[in-house]
Each structure stands twice: as C-alpha cells, then as structure tokens.
Amino acid sequence: MKTADGRMIAEIFEGWAPRSLALEKDNVGLMVGTLNKPVHRVLTTLDVSNEVVDEAVEKDIDLIIAHHPLIFKPMASIETSGGKGSIIEKCMKHDIAVYAAHTNLDIADGGVNDMLADALGLEKTEVLVPMTEVPLKKLTAFVPEGHVESVRSALGDAGAGHIGDYSHCTFSTDGTGTFIPGDNTDPYLGTRGQMEFAPETRMETIVPETILPDVIKVLESAHPYEEPAYDVYPLDIQGEVMGLGRIGYLSESHSYEGFIEHVKSAFGVRHVRTAGPEPSEVRTVAVLGGDGNKFWSHALKRGADVYITGDLYFHTAQDAALEGLNTIDPGHHIEQIIKEGVRRKMESLIDISVYDITFYASTISTEPFTFR
C-alpha cells in the first residue's frame, strides 16, 4: 500500500475547506509539529486537550485534525509545566502534528454548519450569513477522439461542471486541431517536424476558482497528450455563495415543545436554553455553530421560526426576544459533530484501500461544563 504524508492530507483537506475561507485573524492550518512526514493514523477532534492528546498517544496517532485552534492568540512563551504549553510539549514529544480548521470548516460546503443542518433534518438549506462568493471560471479543453468520455468523466468527478443540482455539465463541438511536434517531443499523435491534423472535440465546462488547480491536474492526467491544450476564461455570472450558518425547512411542522426535544436528540444534549416568544409551530429553522451572537438579525430577516446557536449572551437573547425571535442555545459543544463528520469526509476523499492510513474520531468529550 502507498504511504500518505501530512502535506498530502492537508492539501486534500484544503481542497474541501480552503484556508482562504477562514475569517480574518482566525488561526488555521498547522499548529504544532510538521506535515513533512509519513502519516498512517489521523485523529479528528473538536478541541485539543490533554485527554485528547493522551488518546492520540494511545492510538499511535501521527496527525490530529481539530476544529478549534490549539493556538488562537500569539503566545509570548511556551511554559511546559501546565496549560497549553504542556499540551504542545506532549505533542512534540510523541511527534504528533496538530492541524486546525476553524471558520474555514464552518463555511465550507459540507462543513460544520451543513453537518448541524443535516442532523436537524433541514431541507432546501441556504447560507444564513453570506461572506464570500466563489468566482466561476470556464475551462475549455481540446480532446482527441476516443478520449472524450474519459476526460469528461474525470473532470466531472473532480468537481467541474456543477450547475445547481446538476453535475458533469459540459458542452462539446467537434473540430480539427493542428500542431507540429518538436524534436524533443514524444507525441501521442503525429510525427516530429510534420504538421498533424487531428480530429478533436472542444469541451467546455465551468469550474469554481477554488478547485481550478486540482481540476487542471486531473485534466492533464486524463488527457493523452504530452501537452494538453486548454483555455481558462473568467465568467461574469454569480458563483456559489458561501458563509456562516444555514437556514432551511423541516419536512413537516413541529410543535415548539416537540422541536425542543428534536434538537436535544439531534445534538445529543440533555438541556437547552431558550428565550423569546415561543412560536405556535416550527418549520423554518436557522442554525449557526459556535458563538452566533452577532448573527441573530440574519435569522430574523430570513423569517426563521427559531435560531439555534451557542454561547448566547444575556443581552443578545433579550434583544432577539424584543424583535420577536425565539432563540435556542444547545451549547457550543454541539460542534463535536465534526469528529465523525470529518472522519467520514476524509475517508471519502482519500482511497483508504490504496493508502495505508486510518482515520479515528476522538471519543473524548471536551465539554467544559457539567449540568446538574
């Protein structure tokens, strides 16, 4: 079996949740150690605590992927007798690298907020708080006959050609390509020094800018030519809107009390805090993982029956209630959903039948509060 290294894993992860999506001043990426090493075992976790690192040591983990950054603010010194310094020392001693994906994983398609929305069973979800729009590019490739379908399939599988709920969208026209192979070439078609007239298909598709480099690599790999001919054009049409939180609809209305129990069950919590006028029924739901105090007005404007988020402040809950919005706070720790979610996602992105790598979801709860 092949051996993966940390750089490869980070590159694949960032193809899903690019660091460029992270909010300003958010510390994401490598926290401790090095990615320049073989990686056979990866642990996914919400936080990096002493107990989580002990679990990693026991499982002989090479790399921890966490949602919350171990190092969020600059550290003037690393005191190893306690606190985060002791965690860093333990990771270094056991050669465990720590990588964090925070707000970029919140924003990413299929990331934290989509996982939370899926757990609630929300349908027809949209971004609650738009933060950025991914520019679209048009990729045009010229493919010789006999290879059109394999290249088309490879590009679609790599994420090109998505329009709404449709995938593998392309447009093709037939024509003739011409070229003269040089003296140092090993041409798939033609003879060195002679003009070649090749039946080719012009294949056009759209590609989000964030994955364009990866799609081009796939094109070059799937194309039979030494030097595939392709063009990339900017498009003046709206790309995918990305941002924090999600708003969507339940398949059927719930009573408010019934929905509270649904939230507890979906997120595995025994208690929630609620505030504001109780809706007669719940159908439209907004959810935002982590601390969502700044964004309750987005839920109000979008017509949410309830707004679910963590760490609600006293005055935030009061202000939302005054405006007629019901809020539900199940706690920040519901983001633990990423432990299994990231494990499953990475297993879908890396062929574990080819690479000698195993992903584990941490079994350690990092909830700091005790409910009595």
CORJOMO-V107721 format. One record per pair of residues at least 6 apart in sequence whose ideal C-beta (glycine too) atoms are under 8 Angstrom apart, sorted by the first residue. I is the first residue (numbers start at 1). J is the second residue. Records with the same first field share a line. If there is no record, write none. Layout:
# CORJOMO-V107721
I=J / J
This chain:
# CORJOMO-V107721
1=354 / 355 / 356
2=354 / 355 / 356
3=38 / 40 / 355 / 356
4=38 / 39 / 40 / 350 / 355 / 356 / 357
5=35 / 36 / 37 / 38 / 39
6=34 / 35 / 36 / 37 / 39 / 62 / 63 / 97 / 99
7=35 / 36
9=35 / 39 / 42 / 63 / 346 / 350 / 357
10=29 / 30 / 35 / 99
12=346 / 349 / 350
13=65 / 99 / 101 / 346 / 349
15=211 / 214 / 349
16=108 / 109 / 110 / 111 / 345 / 349
17=101 / 104 / 105 / 107 / 108 / 111
18=104 / 108 / 210
19=28 / 29 / 101 / 104
20=104 / 210
21=103 / 104 / 107 / 108 / 131 / 132 / 242
22=28 / 102 / 103 / 104 / 107
23=103 / 131
26=69 / 102 / 103 / 104
27=69 / 71 / 72 / 73 / 100 / 102
28=69 / 100 / 101 / 102 / 103 / 104
29=99 / 100
30=97 / 98 / 99
31=48 / 66 / 69 / 70 / 71 / 98 / 99 / 100
32=70 / 71 / 88 / 91 / 92 / 96 / 97 / 98
33=91 / 92 / 95 / 96 / 97 / 98
34=97
35=63 / 97 / 99
37=62 / 95 / 97
38=62
39=62 / 63 / 97 / 357
40=62 / 356 / 357 / 358
41=59 / 60 / 61 / 62 / 63 / 357 / 358 / 360
42=61 / 62 / 63 / 64 / 65 / 346 / 357 / 358 / 359 / 360
43=52 / 55 / 56 / 59 / 61 / 63 / 64 / 65 / 359 / 360 / 361 / 362
44=64 / 65 / 66 / 338 / 339 / 340 / 342 / 343 / 346 / 359 / 360 / 361 / 362
45=52 / 64 / 65 / 66 / 67 / 339 / 361 / 362 / 364 / 366
46=66 / 67 / 68 / 333 / 335 / 336 / 338 / 339 / 362 / 366
47=66 / 67 / 68 / 366
48=64 / 66 / 68 / 70 / 87 / 91 / 98 / 100
49=87 / 364 / 366
50=86 / 87 / 90
51=364 / 366
52=64 / 362 / 364 / 366
53=64 / 87 / 90 / 91 / 94 / 96
54=90
55=61 / 362 / 363 / 364
56=64 / 91 / 94 / 96
57=90 / 94 / 96
59=360
61=96 / 360
62=95 / 96 / 97
63=96 / 97 / 98 / 99
64=91 / 96 / 97 / 98 / 99
65=99 / 100 / 101 / 342 / 346
66=98 / 99 / 100 / 101
67=100 / 101 / 102 / 105 / 112 / 335 / 338 / 342
68=100 / 102 / 335
69=100 / 102
70=84 / 87 / 88 / 98 / 100
71=84 / 88
75=84
77=85
78=84 / 85 / 88 / 89
79=85
80=86 / 88 / 89
90=96
91=97 / 98
103=244
104=111
105=111 / 112 / 338 / 342
106=112 / 113 / 244 / 289 / 290
107=113 / 131 / 132 / 242 / 243 / 244
108=242
109=240 / 242
110=345
111=338
112=289 / 290 / 335 / 337 / 338 / 341
113=128 / 244 / 245 / 246 / 287 / 288 / 289
114=125 / 246
115=337 / 338 / 341
116=246 / 267 / 287 / 289 / 308 / 334 / 335 / 337
117=125 / 246 / 248 / 287
119=266 / 267 / 337
120=250 / 262 / 263 / 266 / 285 / 287 / 308
121=250 / 251 / 266
122=246 / 247 / 248 / 249 / 250 / 285 / 287
123=248 / 249 / 250 / 251
124=248 / 249
125=246 / 247 / 248
126=246 / 247 / 248
127=241 / 242 / 243 / 244 / 245 / 246 / 247
128=243 / 244 / 245 / 246 / 247 / 286 / 287 / 288 / 295 / 298 / 299 / 302
129=243 / 244 / 245 / 288 / 295 / 298
130=241 / 242 / 243
131=242 / 243 / 244
132=241 / 242 / 243
133=238 / 239 / 240 / 241 / 242
134=208 / 209 / 210 / 239 / 240 / 242
135=208 / 209 / 234 / 235 / 239
136=206 / 207 / 208 / 209 / 235 / 237 / 239
137=206 / 207 / 208 / 209 / 212 / 232 / 233 / 234 / 235
138=204 / 205 / 206 / 207 / 232 / 233 / 234 / 235
139=155 / 160 / 204 / 205 / 206 / 207 / 212 / 215 / 216 / 219 / 230 / 231 / 232
140=202 / 203 / 204 / 230 / 231 / 232 / 233
141=151 / 155 / 202 / 203 / 219 / 223 / 228 / 229 / 230
142=177 / 200 / 201 / 202 / 203 / 228 / 229 / 230
143=151 / 200 / 201 / 203 / 223
144=177 / 188 / 189 / 198 / 199 / 200 / 201 / 224 / 225
145=199 / 200 / 201
147=222 / 223 / 224
148=172 / 201 / 203
150=222
151=203 / 219 / 222 / 223
152=168 / 170 / 172 / 203
153=168
154=218 / 219 / 221 / 222
155=161 / 168 / 170 / 203 / 205 / 215 / 218 / 219 / 222
156=167 / 168 / 169 / 170 / 205
157=168 / 218
158=211 / 214 / 215 / 218
159=207 / 208 / 211 / 214 / 215
160=205 / 206 / 207 / 211 / 215
161=167 / 168 / 169 / 170 / 205 / 206 / 207
162=169 / 206 / 208
163=169 / 206
169=205 / 206
170=203 / 204 / 205
171=203 / 204 / 205
172=201 / 202 / 203 / 204
173=201 / 202
174=199 / 200 / 201 / 202
175=200 / 201 / 202
176=197 / 198 / 199 / 200
177=197 / 198 / 199 / 200 / 229
178=195 / 196 / 197 / 198
179=190 / 195 / 196 / 198
180=190 / 193 / 194 / 195 / 196
181=187 / 190 / 191 / 192 / 193 / 194 / 196
182=192 / 193
183=192 / 193
185=192 / 226
186=226
187=196 / 225 / 226
188=224 / 225 / 226
189=196 / 198 / 225
190=196 / 198
206=235
207=215
208=239 / 240
209=239
212=232
216=230
219=228 / 230
220=228
244=288 / 292 / 295
245=286 / 287 / 288 / 289 / 292 / 295 / 298 / 299 / 309
246=286 / 287 / 288
247=284 / 285 / 286 / 287 / 299 / 302 / 304
248=284 / 285
249=283 / 284 / 285
250=259 / 282 / 283 / 285
252=283
253=281 / 282 / 283
254=262 / 281 / 282 / 283
255=281 / 282
256=278 / 279 / 280 / 281 / 282 / 326
259=282 / 306
260=272 / 274 / 328
263=269 / 272 / 308 / 328 / 330
264=270 / 271 / 272 / 330
267=330 / 334 / 337
268=334
269=330 / 331 / 333 / 334
270=371
271=371
272=328 / 329 / 330 / 331
273=312 / 317 / 328 / 329
274=326 / 327 / 328 / 329
275=312 / 317 / 318 / 320 / 321 / 326 / 327 / 329
276=317 / 320 / 321 / 324 / 325 / 326 / 327
277=321 / 324 / 326
278=326
279=305 / 306 / 326
281=305
282=305 / 306
283=305
284=302 / 303 / 304 / 305
285=304 / 305 / 306 / 308
286=298 / 299 / 302 / 304 / 306 / 307 / 308
287=307 / 308 / 309
288=295 / 299 / 307 / 308 / 309
289=309 / 310 / 334 / 335
290=309 / 310 / 311 / 332 / 335
291=309 / 310 / 311 / 332
292=307 / 309 / 310 / 311 / 312
293=309 / 311 / 312 / 313 / 316
295=309
296=307 / 309 / 316 / 319 / 320 / 325 / 327
297=323
299=307 / 325
300=307 / 320 / 323 / 324 / 325
304=325
305=326
306=325 / 326 / 327 / 328
307=320 / 325 / 326 / 327 / 328
308=327 / 328 / 329 / 330
309=327 / 329
310=329 / 330 / 331 / 332 / 333 / 334 / 335
311=329 / 331 / 332
312=327 / 329
316=327
317=327 / 329
320=326 / 327
321=327
331=367 / 369
333=365 / 366 / 367 / 369
336=365 / 366 / 367
339=361 / 362
340=361
342=361
343=359 / 360 / 361
346=359
347=359
350=357
352=358 / 359
